[in-house]
Amino acid sequence: MQSWVGSHKSELYQSWGPPTRITDDGKGGEILIYETYVNTGQTSGEVRTDSRGTISYTNPQQTGYVRTRMFYVDKNGIIYHWRWQGL
């Protein structure tokens, strides 16, 4: 991601497409935010029987996390910083 520093945001758009979100950087520029959901699989459902013989079932659950990549862009459209969260 460091290689994007000094590039114009239009080059990032051409390579990565439009960001998921855009927010203000507090300095007259903007933060381009790219978010991707990473699916890590599914937990299995469970059948349980309590002491009275009542049967209950829990549904399988999808698991994962959001990967976030942020590019800070100055008022001239030049990327000056980046951050990431998630793997």
Beta strands, then each sheet from edge to edge (+ up, - down):
strand 1: 21-24
strand 2: 30-43
strand 3: 46-49
strand 4: 55-58
strand 5: 61-73
strand 6: 79-85
sheet 1: 1+ 2- 5+ 6-
sheet 2: 3+ 4-
end
